[in-house]
Amino acid sequence: MTAADVSASAAPGVTRPSAFMAAMALCRRELVDFFRQRARVISALATPVLFWLLIGFGMGSSFRPGGTGKQGFVEYFFPGIVVFAVVFAGIFSTITTIQDRNEGFLQAVLVAPIPRWAIVFGKVLGGTLIALVQGGLLLLLLPLAGIGVSVASFSLALGMLALVCLGMTGMGFMFAWKMDTVASYHAVMNLVLMPMWMLSGAFFPEAGASGWLRWVMRINPLTYGLAAFRHMLYLDDAAVRAELPGFWLCFAITALAALGTIVGAAAIVRRRD
């Protein structure tokens, strides 16, 4: 997929349809680029599974989350590791924005007769789909974690993951658009992402944190995305859901965060500097 293909999909005289086609071309380019790199695909799936096995079983005997005592650490940690996988997959898929700039592809797309929001839509949608594929495959391991779900619960959980992916990929795009090198992007996103993930309730519940950490967890939007995901996994388990923030609060904050990052990314791209 070249810049000429994107430009061709945006022929003069065709406005909205051409913008959509250009966005889809960029999205397809992200997916093809990802799946062509076999090592990247394998490592993207193997890393979260390895983390879950080593940390989950290593700490399982010394950790008891929540107040009901029903969940062991391996089960508790699994939804957190799924969110870990999709968040980092969505974020780091936007590294291609920096690579495209350095290779001249992005400059060619910017001069194409398409609205700039199409660039945001295409790149973010591609990253979201990549992350969602990884999340969906990891969810197949739910029985190994001791979590039994119905088809409806699985589908709703996947939908919540998509919303989390969308927001985090949009955030990654905002950072990538302003970065000049991949190394600086890695450094900044690791500084931002690791604390966000660790203080989202993925690694330990809010009830077990100290006072000031609880406040940090409460203002972390990823906390609510993970909690909404847990709600969907435990639709029939009132005891587990009772320890989580309310679902509609979680859904609203996650949706607003996703919308905010997309709008912010579109605003940044519209600037002519």
NORLINUR-V55854 format. One line per field, one symbol per residue. ss: DSSP state (A for helix, B for strand, O for the rest). Layout:
ss->???
This chain:
ss->OOAAAAAAOOOOOOOAAAAAAAAAAAAAAAAAAAAAOAAAAAAAAAAAAAAAAAAAAAAAAAOOOOOOOOOOAAAAAAAAAAAAAAAAAAAAAOAAAAAAAAAOAAAAAAOOOOOOAAAAAAAAAAAAAAAAAAAAAAAOOAAAAOOOOOAAAAAAAAAAAAAAAAAAAAAAAAAAAAOOOAAAAAAAAAAAAAAAAAOOOOOOOAAAOOAAAAAAAAOOAAAAAAAAAAAAAOOOOAAAAAOOOOAAAAAAAAAAAAAAAAAAAAAAAAOOO
